[in-house]
């Protein structure tokens, strides 16, 4: 598993603000979706 940060990106005119919200875990998809071409 890999850990990443969930981010909220807010736009105000031409300016963007990025804010980390919570840590999340990336889990690769398994099962039926892996067998699709």
N, C-alpha and C positions, 0 to 999 in steps of 0.2 A: 504494500500500500504506500501511497505517496500522500504527504500532507500539503495542503495548499491553503490560501486565505480566500474566503468569500469577500468580495469587494463590492462597494456601492459607488458608482460613478455618477456624479450629479453635474448637469450642465447648466451654466448660468451665462447666457449670451454666447460669447466665443470662448469662455473659460470653463475648464473641466476640473472638478475636485474629486479626488479618489480617497476612499476611506475603507480600511480593513474592518470587517464586521466580526467574523468568527473563524477559527480554524476549521477546515473540513478535510475529510479523507477521500482521496480519489481511489475508487475501486474499479479495476477493469471489468468490462462486461463479459459474462460467461454464458454458457448454455446455448440455446437456439440461435441467438444473434451471432455467435462465432461461426456457425455452420453455414450462414448465408454467403453467397458469392459476392 
